[in-house]
Amino acid sequence: MAGSWLPRCLLLLLLLGVSHGAWNMRQIRHTLHRQRQLDSFKSFYIRLAFPKGASGYTEPIEGHYTQPLDHFNRRNNATYRQRYWINEEYWQRPDGPVFLYIGGEGSLSEFSVLSGEHVDLAQKHRALLVSLEHRYYGASINQDGLTLSEIRFLSSQQALADLASFHLFISQKYNLSPRNTWICYGGSYPGSLSAWFRLKFPHLVYGAIASSAPVRAKLDFTDYNKVVAKSLSDEAIGGSAKCLDLVKEGFRAVDALLHSGNTSELEKDFSSCDALSGPDDSAEFVGNLADIFMGAVQYNGEIRGNNVRRLCQIMTTESPQSAYEGLRKVNQGYMESMGLQCVQNSYEKSVADLNSTKINPVGVGERQWYYQTCTEFGYYQTCEDALCPFSPLITLNSQLALCTRVFQITMESVQQSVEFTNEFYGADHPKSSRIIFVNGNVDPWHALSVLKNESRSEIAIFINGTAHCANMNPSSPDDPPSLKKAREDIAVQVTSWLKSAEKEVEAPAP
């Protein structure tokens, strides 16, 4: 056991390394990715420290499975190596269930089968735990994978085919049978994949947990910032109407300075790394400032020091001289929490970041994810609606322009791709069965998920006071009552599924 600490500690150091990127939301996503890894690390070793948990501990298996690069054209013989993990510690051989954790737009680690709600349930039900890293993210990518010619094989459809192929691989490796019930888990985009895997491959997976799953593609995601505004005024999480009003007032002051051409004051007050040169940099600047609030809402309670309560305290109770000064202090506090000396507001540097084909096996795949927004989902969080609390300079056209600039994809093509995605999967009316959609009312992404029961076996759980993927984390005594209740409901449903599956297998053939 002692010898296994070194590689894990080295992995942790890599995850805690400096993140690079021009957008504040990119900084937030990378920080959250590292923070979740750290929380999983702590949760696992705290549990392992107890004699009962340490008994019989089995190291998870890391492997790479050769997948077709294009599942839909078998004349293309190209392949890539997809990374997976297996945890046999709790499995009751040979008939115990299989719990599949689905990866998404970031790298996975061994903690994908060591910590989390799905691991807690696997321990209860004596399940085999497996996880699969998403193609083109983390280490599951060829060296030329990010070039324009090769990135075209990145899609949710190919990812679902990967899951089906992996299902066969695991079934053969462990000699599984219909008695081994599969249940899949995912949060955010992997939450959508979890629902879609059940929808498209019901013969392979018996049930699915889809947390914070934006199953409805949306080009102009104006509802995102409407939820952000509502959350900033939600007293239950530390917001207030006054806070929201001051945020709006502060952004109006920033817009006035931008329109007057007085960018030097903004550059100084908000610690811009470079001068703001032209309208593209101005849009990048207000987008970065809005990202602080958007990230605080979406990940409320997860990133230490960057949550709704703290930001609203700065805006309302620490007596700034003006709403503008409140924004300045929010930006300063954000920079301190992220260890930043300045904020990168250069549009051209952001374009250069997205154009980079250098592969990073750790963290979030920004180029890959933006490609998927251009070719499948949209999800562009704009501020041209009157209810948006930020700057109207955050436009749909400015974000669509990146699809053309970086990937040579036209705006019309993006719209067509979004429409196809909804036709292919059924949007927020997927008409499937045995899927649990879990959402928090604070999370802006709930606006694109399933919020009410579509059928008796397609269940929606809505958790007051929680943000993005709150139920996916390991359970904690500090969980609010609404989250504890949701966990109990999920656990009851999983137990019911497993009992039903067992009866179906044992039922005599007609």
N, C-alpha and C positions, 0 to 999 in steps of 0.2 A: 504493500500500500504506500509506503513512504516514497518509493521510487516514482510513483505516478504523480506526485505533487509538482515536480519540475516542469514537465510539459504543460501542465495546466497553468502554472504560474507564468510561464513564458507566453502562453496564449493570452492570458489576462493582460500582460504588459503590452502586447501588440494591440489589444482592443482598447487599451487606455492611451494609445499614442495620439499624436496631434492629428485632427481631421482637417482636410483641405477642402476648399470650396468657396465660391463667391456669394452664395445666397445664405441668408440667415437660416432659412428653413432647412437648407442642407446641413448647416452646422448643428441645428437642433436634432435632425434625424440621426446624424452620426453620433451625437452625444447620447441620444436615447438608446441607440443600438448598443453602445458600449455599456450604458447604465443597466440595461436589461441583462446583458451578459454577466455583469458584476453581481446583480441581484440574484440571478440564478446560481452563480458561483457560491454566494453566501448561503443561500437557502439550502443548497445541496450539502454543503459541508457542515452546516449546523445540524441538519438531520442525520448526517453520517456520524457525527460526534457521539450520538447516543448509542449505547451498546446494542440495542435492538436493531437500529438502522445499519450499524456496521457489520452485523452478522451476515455472512454469506454474500457480501458485496461482490458483484461481478463487474469488471471493467466493460464499458460499452465498446462495441466493435465499430471501427471506422473503415469504410471501404469505398471503392470506386467501381461503378457499373458502366459497361460500354453500351451507349444508347445510339440509335440512328440519329443523325443530325436532322433528317427530314422523315418523319414517320409516314408522310402521305405521298412519298415518291420513292418507292423501293428501288428504282433505277439509280438513285443517288446513294452511293455506297459510303459516303462520308459518315464518320461517327464522332462522338465526344465522350469524355469520361465524366459521369455524374456521381457526386459524392453523397454518401448516405451514412447513417448511424443506426446501430441496433443495440437495444438494451434487453438482455434476456433475464435480468435479475428477478423479476416478479412472475415470469411466465410459468403457468401451469401446463407442462407438456402432457399430451400432445395436442389437446383440444382447446386450450385457452384462447381467448380472443386476441386480435391484433389491433393495436391502436396506431394509426398513421398520422404523424405530424408533418404538415406540408410547409415547405419553405417558400419564400417569396422574394421580394426585391432587395434582400440583403443576404450576406453569408450566414450559414448556420454553423453551429459548433456542437460538441458532444452534449452540451447542456440541453439541446433540443430533445434528448431522451432521458434527461436526468432531473429536470425541474419544470414545474408548471402544473396547471390544473389537470392536463391530460395524464401526467405522471402520477398525480395523487389518485386519479381514477383507475389507472393501470394497476397500481399497488392493491387497490381494493378488489379489483376483478381478476387479478392474476393474469394480466395481459402481456403479450410480447409488444415491446415498444420499438417502432421504426420511424425514422425521419428521412426525408429526401430533400436535398438542396435543389432549388429551382435552376433550370438550365440558364446559362449565361450570367449567373451570379455566384459570388464567392469563388470557389475553386472549380466549379462545374462549367468550365468554358475552355475552348481551344485558344491557343495563343493569338490567332488572327480573328477571334470571335467578334470583336467590336468594330471591325471595318465595315464599310457600307455594304460590301458584297456578302458578308457573312452574318451580319446582325439580323438579316431578314428571316432567319430561322428561329427568332425569338418571338413567341406568341403564347397566349394562354391555351390555345388549341394544342400546340406541340407539347406544352407542359402537362396537359391532361393525358396525352398519349404517353408521355414519360411515366406518369403515375400508373397507368395501366400496365406498361411494360415492367415497371418495378414490382407491381403486384404479382406478376407471373414469376419474376426472379425470386422474390421472398417465398412464394408458395412452393417453388421447386427446391429452394435451399433448405427449407424446414419440413418438406413433405406435408404441406398443409392440405386440408380437406374442407368441404362445406361446413364442417363442424367448427371451424375457426372463423368466427364472425369478425369482420373488419369494420372499424369505425374510424372516420378521419376527422382531423382537427385543423383549424387554421384561423388566423386573425388578420384583419385588414384585407389586402389583396389575396393572401392565402386563404382567408375566410371565404372569399368569393370562389376560389379554386375548390375549397372543400365542398361547398354547395354544388358547384358545377360537376365535380367528380361523382357525387351521388346522382345528380340529374342525368348525366350522360352515360354513366357506367353503373347502373343500379344492380347489375349482376355481380359486381366486384365489391362494392362497399354497402353495408347494410344501413348505416346511418351516418350523419355528418353534423358536426358542430361548426357553425359559421359565425365567428365573432367580428363585430364591426365590419361586416362584409358589404362593400359598395357594389352590389350586383347589378345596379342600373348604371350603364355608361351615360355620361352627360358631357356634352361639349362645353357649354357655358354653365359652370357649377356655381351659379349665383347664390344658391341656398347655403353654401358653405359659410359665407360671411354673415348671413342672416342668423345662423345658429351661433356664430362667434359673438355677434352683437347681443343676442339673447343671454348667452352665458356670462358675458361681462356685466350684465345687469342682474344676474341671479344671486340673490342674497344668501342662498343656501350654500354656495361655494365661495363666498367672500366678495361677490360682485355687488354692484348697486347701480341704480339709474344715474346717480351723479357720476360714477366712474365712466359709464358709457358716454354720457354727455361730454365729459372732459376729453375723452379719447377723440370723439368727433371734432371737438373744438381745436384740439391740438393739431390734428391733421389738416384742418382748414387753414390754420396758421402756417403750416409747412407748405401747403399748396400755394398760399399767397406769396411766400418768399420765392418759390420756384417760378411762378408766373411773372414775378417782378424781375427775375434774372439775378437775384441776390443769392447766388449759390455759395459764395465764400463763407457767409455766416453759417449756413447749414453744414458745410464741410467741416468747419471748426467745432460747432456745437455737438455734432453727432459723429465726430472722429472718423471721417471718411478717409480711406487709405489714399485715394487719388481725387483730383478735381472732378467735379461733375460736368462732363462735356456733352451737352446736348440733351434732347428729350429722352433718348434711350437710357442714359445714366440717371436722369431724374426719375424715370419709371422704376429703374432698378433700386434706387434709393428708397422711394416710398414703399416699394415691395418688401425690402429688407426690414424697414421699420414696422410694417404691418405683420411681418412674419413672427416678430417677437410675441405679439398678442395672439396670433393664430396658433402658434406653437404652444403657448401657455394654456389655451383652451383645449386644443386637441389632446394634449398629453397632461392635462391638469392633474397634479399630484405625483407625477412620475419623475419629472426633472426637478431636482432640488433647487429651490430659490426662484424658479420660473413657473409660477402658477397664477391663477386668477386672483386669489386673495392678495398675494404679494404685489402684483402689478397695480391692483386697485388701491392698495394701501399707499403706494408711491403717488398715484395720481390724485388721491383725495385727502389723505390724513397726514402726509409729511410736509404739508404746507408749501408746495412749490409756488413760486410767484405767479405762474400762469399755467394754462394747460400745455402750452409749448414747452415750458420748463419741466413739466411733468413728463412729457415724452422724452426730453433730453435725459432726465434721471433714469427713466426706464431703460433707455438705450445704454446708458453708462453701467447700470446694474447688470444688464444682460452681458455686456462685454466682459465685465469682471468675472461673472459666473462661467463664461466660456474661455477665459484666459486670452482674450483678444486685445491687441494693442490698437487696432483700427478695424473698420468695417469695409469690406470690399464692395464698392458700388459700381464698378466698371462693367458695363454691358458686354464689351468686347472680351473681357477676361472670362465672363460667364460663358460666352459662346465658345471660347477656347477650351474651357473646362469640359463642355459637352462634346466638343470635337475630338477630345483626347481618346485614343484607342488603347491607352496603357491599361493593363489589367491589374486590379487590386483585389487579392483574394480575401480581404477582410473589410467588412463594413457594407455600406449601402452602394448599390450600383446606379449612380445618377444618370449616366448616359443611357444605360439599358432601360431604366424606368421611363425616362422622357421619351425614348423611342416607343415604348408601349402605350404611352398616352397619345402619341401621334398616330399610331396604327390600330388602336383598339378602343381606348377608353375616354379620351378627352380629360375630364376631371379638372379643367382649368378654373382656378378660384379667382374670380374677377370682382371688380368693385365699381361697376358701372350702374348698379342698381341703387336707388335712393336710400334703401335701408342699410347699405353697407357703411360701416363706421369709419372706413379708411379713405384713401385717395382714389378718385375716379381715373387717375393715371394708370391704375392696374387694370389693363384692358384685355379683352379676349384676343384682339388682333396682335398685341405685343407678344403674347404667349404662342399663338399659332405661327407667328413669323419664325420662331425658333425651329419649328418642324421643317420649314422650307430651308432655312439657313443651314441647319445642321444635317438634316437627313434627306433633303431634296423632296420633301413630301408637301404637296399643295394643301391649302386650307380646305378646298373642296373634298380632297381625299380623306382628310381627318374626319370631316362630318359624315361621309359615307361609311367610314370604318366604325364610327360610334353607332350608327344606325344598324349596321350589320351585327355588331356585338349584341345589341339588345334583341334583335331577331333570333340570333343563334342560341342565346341562353334564356330568353324570356324576361329579361330585365328584373323588376321587383315583383313579378308574378310568374315565378319559374314553373309552377304546377308540377312539383315533384312530391316526394314524401320522405318522412323521417329525416328532416333537417331542422335543427334548432338555430334560429337566427338570434344572436345576442347583441344588444346595442345599449349604449349609455346615452342619456338625454343631453349630456354636456358635449359629447363628441359630434363635431360637425358632419362626419361621414354617415351618421345615422340617416341623414336625409336621402341617401341613395340605397338604403337597405330595405329589408322586409320588416315592417313594424307591426303587422297584425297577422294572426293566424290565417294562412291561405287554405288550410284544410285541417282535418283532425290530427294529421301526423306531420304537418309543416308548422312548426311552433315558433312564435316570436316572443322573446323575453326582453323587456325594456326596463333598464335599471336607472332609477333616479339618482342623480348626484355623481355619476361615474363618467369617465371619458373613454378614450380609445382603447379597446381590447382589455378592459379592466379585469375581466374574468379569466384571462389567459395566464395571468401571473400566479405564482404559488399562493395558496390561501394564507391569510395572516389574521391574527387576533384583532388587528386594527381595521379590518375590512368593515365598511359601513353595513348596517343591517340589510339594506337593499341588495348589496352585493352578496352577502352571506345567503340570503334567501334565493338569489339567482343560482348560486353554486349548488344549493340543495336541490333546486328544481332540475338543473342539468343532470345531477347525479341520479336522481330518481328516474329521469327519462332514459338515461344510458342503461340503468339496471333493467328497466322495462324492455328496452330493445334487445338486450342480451337474452332475457328470458323468452321473448317472442321468437328470436332466431333459433334458440335451442328447441322450442316446440316444433317449429317448422321443419327442422332437420329430422326430428324424431317421428314426425307424422308419417303414417304409412302411405306409400304411393297409391294413387287412385287406380 
